[in-house]
Amino acid sequence: MQEELKNVLYELIELEKRAERFVKEAPEGKLRCAINKGSYQYYIGSEYQGKKMRKTVQKIAQKEYWQKMLPCIKKQKMAIHDLLMTLDRYALDKVYEKLHPARKELVAPYIKPMEDIIKEFEDITYQGKEFEENDTTAYYTEKGERVRSKSEKIIADTLKRKGIPYHYELPLELNYRNRPVVVYPDFTILGKGTGKRYYLEHLGMMDKSSYYEKAMWKIDLYEKNGILIGEELIITHETLGSPLDTNVLERYVESKL
């Protein structure tokens, strides 16, 4: 924890320097935004700024954004130095969230808003793992996805019911003996509060030796790539005599996602 705080502190120090440098070098003037007939209009002082002045307008908007960021950055630095509170990087995001919509069009935020992170994740397009021709199973989730088992349908529908973004069998490139290998996690999930990615593997036939060996190889591969059980990697499991425990699934969802 202490090392992590040191890294964040260094990041904030560099960010503060960047912000102060930008403010110092940016054009003078104060930006005013207005809406006229559904269009945004920009003024520096009382002077209307046309399209030719767009770059100047953007620089002033970015300057004023950094000016609002600086007190937050300094507050975060003090919090880490004093070790009196947990660092809340989302406070920095609130500066952007509170900007006028016209300013948001001009400003490049340091921290991407969570709603944008979620949208980018949900908009991912990909080719999932193919089903074998002789696979006649027909399990479909509430999102209309075809999955490989009843338990995977339960997991998918639980995530959807909780409003947690996920992709089924989204390809993931990992390193295996110094060469790339593509795996297909059962579920790639985006934590709603953090924007962190998690991978959920459901091990559905753990009483079969051939399945068990493949599952252990995959888990070992995750771990060798820094994706650890209990952190980014969530494991659910079952056998013929011990089906998926939905209460455990619910606890995983509530505690991590």
RODO-2510 file (C-alpha; in nm, 4 decimals, decimal comma):
residues 257
     n   res          X          Y          Z
     1     m     0,0000     0,0000     0,0000
     2     q     0,2793     0,2412     0,0921
     3     e     0,4595     0,1838    -0,2387
     4     e     0,1374     0,2377    -0,4309
     5     l     0,0818     0,5719    -0,2547
     6     k     0,4377     0,6771    -0,3413
     7     n     0,3705     0,6039    -0,7085
     8     v     0,0492     0,8060    -0,7046
     9     l     0,2249     1,0904    -0,5262
    10     y     0,4937     1,0981    -0,7966
    11     e     0,2213     1,1023    -1,0616
    12     l     0,0486     1,3958    -0,8907
    13     i     0,3754     1,5882    -0,8611
    14     e     0,4368     1,5478    -1,2346
    15     l     0,0768     1,6389    -1,3115
    16     e     0,1035     1,9533    -1,1006
    17     k     0,4158     2,0613    -1,2915
    18     r     0,2393     1,9970    -1,6230
    19     a    -0,0659     2,1957    -1,5145
    20     e     0,1356     2,4921    -1,3834
    21     r     0,3447     2,4997    -1,7023
    22     f     0,0348     2,5001    -1,9226
    23     v    -0,1309     2,7766    -1,7179
    24     k     0,1837     2,9882    -1,7386
    25     e     0,2196     2,9498    -2,1169
    26     a    -0,1489     2,9733    -2,2146
    27     p    -0,3055     3,2888    -2,3647
    28     e    -0,4451     3,5466    -2,1296
    29     g    -0,8156     3,6103    -2,0965
    30     k    -1,1214     3,4529    -1,9421
    31     l    -1,3581     3,2374    -2,1432
    32     r    -1,7349     3,2773    -2,1391
    33     c    -1,9666     3,0228    -2,3005
    34     a    -2,3183     3,0756    -2,4288
    35     i    -2,5820     2,8963    -2,6344
    36     n    -2,7532     3,0688    -2,9260
    37     k    -3,0163     2,8849    -3,1323
    38     g    -2,8821     2,5483    -3,0188
    39     s    -2,5178     2,6291    -3,0973
    40     y    -2,2330     2,6992    -2,8574
    41     q    -2,0735     3,0436    -2,8728
    42     y    -1,7507     3,1494    -2,7071
    43     y    -1,6342     3,4885    -2,5825
    44     i    -1,3032     3,6066    -2,4429
    45     g    -1,4076     3,8863    -2,2181
    46     s    -1,6879     4,0500    -2,4138
    47     e    -1,5479     3,9694    -2,7587
    48     y    -1,7112     3,6956    -2,9647
    49     q    -1,4613     3,4388    -3,0931
    50     g    -1,5285     3,2932    -3,4381
    51     k    -1,4000     2,9684    -3,5892
    52     k    -1,0631     3,1249    -3,6712
    53     m    -1,0003     3,1687    -3,3000
    54     r    -1,0858     2,8103    -3,2106
    55     k    -0,7298     2,7136    -3,1076
    56     t    -0,7012     3,0152    -2,8782
    57     v    -1,0399     2,9365    -2,7267
    58     q    -0,9343     2,5760    -2,6652
    59     k    -0,6111     2,6814    -2,4978
    60     i    -0,7938     2,9199    -2,2646
    61     a    -1,0536     2,6537    -2,1827
    62     q    -0,7767     2,4026    -2,1122
    63     k    -0,5954     2,6610    -1,8993
    64     e    -0,9063     2,7249    -1,6903
    65     y    -0,9579     2,3504    -1,6567
    66     w    -0,6035     2,3101    -1,5217
    67     q    -0,6587     2,6057    -1,2885
    68     k    -0,9543     2,4198    -1,1406
    69     m    -0,7546     2,0978    -1,1288
    70     l    -0,4608     2,2445    -0,9367
    71     p    -0,6362     2,2858    -0,5985
    72     c    -0,7578     1,9267    -0,6218
    73     i    -0,4093     1,8038    -0,7103
    74     k    -0,2568     1,9882    -0,4162
    75     k    -0,5233     1,8498    -0,1838
    76     q    -0,4487     1,4959    -0,2981
    77     k    -0,0767     1,5467    -0,2425
    78     m    -0,1393     1,6691     0,1112
    79     a    -0,3631     1,3707     0,1832
    80     i    -0,0874     1,1289     0,0874
    81     h     0,1810     1,3206     0,2739
    82     d    -0,0209     1,3217     0,5948
    83     l    -0,1434     0,9631     0,5524
    84     l    -0,4716     1,0705     0,7093
    85     m    -0,7069     0,9669     0,4359
    86     t    -0,7326     0,7301     0,1437
    87     l    -0,6392     0,8846    -0,1852
    88     d    -0,9547     0,9480    -0,3901
    89     r    -0,8532     1,0012    -0,7509
    90     y    -1,2168     1,0338    -0,8509
    91     a    -1,2141     1,3811    -0,6932
    92     l    -1,0050     1,4879    -0,9922
    93     d    -1,2682     1,3526    -1,2276
    94     k    -1,5345     1,5673    -1,0616
    95     v    -1,3622     1,8811    -1,1908
    96     y    -1,4405     1,7730    -1,5460
    97     e    -1,7909     1,6496    -1,4608
    98     k    -1,8881     1,9920    -1,3246
    99     l    -1,7747     2,1814    -1,6359
   100     h    -2,0316     2,3437    -1,8637
   101     p    -2,1089     2,1180    -2,1661
   102     a    -1,9548     2,3807    -2,3935
   103     r    -1,6288     2,3623    -2,2004
   104     k    -1,6268     1,9829    -2,2125
   105     e    -1,6068     2,0083    -2,5913
   106     l    -1,2833     2,2038    -2,5565
   107     v    -1,1114     2,0335    -2,2644
   108     a    -0,9105     1,7115    -2,2701
   109     p    -0,9654     1,5698    -1,9176
   110     y    -0,6763     1,4060    -1,7368
   111     i    -0,9015     1,1345    -1,5983
   112     k    -1,1585     0,9899    -1,8371
   113     p    -1,5142     0,9994    -1,6947
   114     m    -1,6436     0,6583    -1,5868
   115     e    -1,9400     0,6802    -1,8237
   116     d    -1,6965     0,7144    -2,1146
   117     i    -1,4907     0,4186    -1,9928
   118     i    -1,8043     0,2052    -1,9714
   119     k    -1,9251     0,3140    -2,3144
   120     e    -1,5888     0,2369    -2,4768
   121     f    -1,5921    -0,1058    -2,3144
   122     e    -1,9463    -0,1819    -2,4225
   123     d    -1,8722    -0,0662    -2,7788
   124     i    -1,5888    -0,3185    -2,8272
   125     t    -1,6489    -0,5337    -3,1341
   126     y    -1,4813    -0,8730    -3,1589
   127     q    -1,4960    -1,2253    -3,2923
   128     g    -1,5550    -1,4706    -3,0100
   129     k    -1,4669    -1,8360    -2,9933
   130     e    -1,6486    -2,0478    -3,2487
   131     f    -1,8898    -2,3246    -3,1488
   132     e    -1,8168    -2,6687    -3,2871
   133     e    -2,0508    -2,7873    -3,5643
   134     n    -2,1741    -3,0831    -3,3612
   135     d    -2,2487    -2,8686    -3,0552
   136     t    -2,6279    -2,8694    -3,0332
   137     t    -2,6585    -2,6894    -2,6982
   138     a    -2,8848    -2,3874    -2,7097
   139     y    -2,8334    -2,1680    -2,4037
   140     y    -2,9036    -1,7976    -2,4669
   141     t    -2,8601    -1,5122    -2,2234
   142     e    -3,0966    -1,2225    -2,1646
   143     k    -2,8681    -1,0220    -2,3938
   144     g    -2,9257    -1,2774    -2,6681
   145     e    -2,5766    -1,4301    -2,6573
   146     r    -2,5243    -1,7982    -2,7078
   147     v    -2,3238    -1,9488    -2,4227
   148     r    -2,1955    -2,2997    -2,3579
   149     s    -2,3817    -2,4027    -2,0442
   150     k    -2,6754    -2,3305    -1,8161
   151     s    -2,4346    -2,2039    -1,5498
   152     e    -2,2779    -1,9530    -1,7903
   153     k    -2,6283    -1,8279    -1,8680
   154     i    -2,6907    -1,7827    -1,4946
   155     i    -2,3650    -1,5864    -1,4593
   156     a    -2,4367    -1,3682    -1,7629
   157     d    -2,7918    -1,2934    -1,6537
   158     t    -2,6747    -1,2111    -1,3004
   159     l    -2,4247    -0,9574    -1,4373
   160     k    -2,6896    -0,8029    -1,6621
   161     r    -2,9415    -0,7830    -1,3780
   162     k    -2,6827    -0,6015    -1,1652
   163     g    -2,6024    -0,3598    -1,4501
   164     i    -2,2396    -0,4756    -1,4714
   165     p    -2,0813    -0,4437    -1,8205
   166     y    -1,9309    -0,7638    -1,9575
   167     h    -1,8288    -0,9440    -2,2765
   168     y    -1,8586    -1,3168    -2,3322
   169     e    -1,5423    -1,4855    -2,4605
   170     l    -1,3646    -1,1641    -2,5520
   171     p    -1,0195    -1,2605    -2,6929
   172     l    -0,7258    -1,1850    -2,4627
   173     e    -0,3635    -1,2063    -2,5734
   174     l    -0,1246    -1,3417    -2,3116
   175     n     0,2387    -1,4478    -2,3118
   176     y     0,3237    -1,8176    -2,3099
   177     r     0,6914    -1,9101    -2,3130
   178     n     0,7847    -1,5796    -2,4774
   179     r     0,5292    -1,6025    -2,7531
   180     p     0,1771    -1,4593    -2,7786
   181     v    -0,1205    -1,6864    -2,7236
   182     v    -0,4886    -1,5919    -2,7434
   183     v    -0,7301    -1,7180    -2,4787
   184     y    -1,1027    -1,6598    -2,4423
   185     p    -1,2021    -1,5817    -2,0824
   186     d    -1,5587    -1,6913    -2,0184
   187     f    -1,6404    -1,3356    -1,9078
   188     t    -1,4428    -1,0126    -1,9289
   189     i    -1,6051    -0,7764    -1,6822
   190     l    -1,5710    -0,4034    -1,6124
   191     g    -1,5974    -0,2996    -1,2481
   192     k    -1,8593    -0,0236    -1,2378
   193     g    -1,6943     0,1737    -0,9599
   194     t    -1,3324     0,1498    -1,0707
   195     g    -1,3237     0,0812    -1,4455
   196     k    -1,0929    -0,2116    -1,3656
   197     r    -1,1141    -0,5246    -1,5810
   198     y    -1,1809    -0,8614    -1,4243
   199     y    -1,1835    -1,2047    -1,5820
   200     l    -1,4305    -1,4684    -1,4678
   201     e    -1,3703    -1,8307    -1,5545
   202     h    -1,6394    -2,0845    -1,4804
   203     l    -1,4894    -2,4310    -1,4385
   204     g    -1,7892    -2,6455    -1,5127
   205     m    -1,6604    -3,0027    -1,5308
   206     m    -1,3969    -3,0267    -1,2621
   207     d    -1,4687    -3,3950    -1,2012
   208     k    -1,3362    -3,4817    -1,5501
   209     s    -0,9595    -3,5276    -1,5568
   210     s    -0,9062    -3,3961    -1,9124
   211     y    -1,1125    -3,0826    -1,8391
   212     y    -0,9340    -3,0343    -1,5059
   213     e    -0,5913    -3,0394    -1,6702
   214     k    -0,6914    -2,7827    -1,9320
   215     a    -0,8457    -2,5603    -1,6646
   216     m    -0,5323    -2,5730    -1,4511
   217     w    -0,3159    -2,4882    -1,7530
   218     k    -0,5320    -2,1830    -1,8229
   219     i    -0,5253    -2,0653    -1,4608
   220     d    -0,1476    -2,1095    -1,4533
   221     l    -0,1227    -1,9023    -1,7720
   222     y    -0,3272    -1,6219    -1,6155
   223     e    -0,1095    -1,6196    -1,3056
   224     k     0,2142    -1,6135    -1,5042
   225     n     0,0769    -1,3026    -1,6793
   226     g     0,0015    -1,1270    -1,3497
   227     i    -0,3730    -1,2000    -1,3490
   228     l    -0,4165    -1,3510    -1,0047
   229     i    -0,7009    -1,5406    -0,8420
   230     g    -0,8806    -1,3192    -0,5931
   231     e    -0,7588    -1,0029    -0,7621
   232     e    -0,8314    -0,9691    -1,1351
   233     l    -0,9290    -1,3351    -1,1788
   234     i    -1,2574    -1,4718    -1,0415
   235     i    -1,3146    -1,8472    -1,0425
   236     t    -1,6505    -2,0224    -1,0134
   237     h    -1,6752    -2,3988    -1,0381
   238     e    -1,8977    -2,7039    -1,0286
   239     t    -1,9079    -3,0808    -1,0736
   240     l    -2,1948    -3,3170    -1,1503
   241     g    -2,2584    -3,3558    -0,7785
   242     s    -2,1915    -2,9957    -0,6795
   243     p    -2,3573    -2,7360    -0,9043
   244     l    -2,2735    -2,3651    -0,9308
   245     d    -2,3327    -2,1919    -0,5976
   246     t    -2,5304    -1,8795    -0,6899
   247     n    -2,4854    -1,7341    -0,3394
   248     v    -2,1078    -1,7375    -0,3892
   249     l    -2,1545    -1,5786    -0,7309
   250     e    -2,3652    -1,3011    -0,5741
   251     r    -2,0956    -1,2351    -0,3134
   252     y    -1,8290    -1,2061    -0,5813
   253     v    -2,0461    -0,9590    -0,7714
   254     e    -2,1229    -0,7475    -0,4654
   255     s    -1,7679    -0,7420    -0,3259
   256     k    -1,5662    -0,6904    -0,6457
   257     l    -1,7802    -0,5689    -0,9343
***
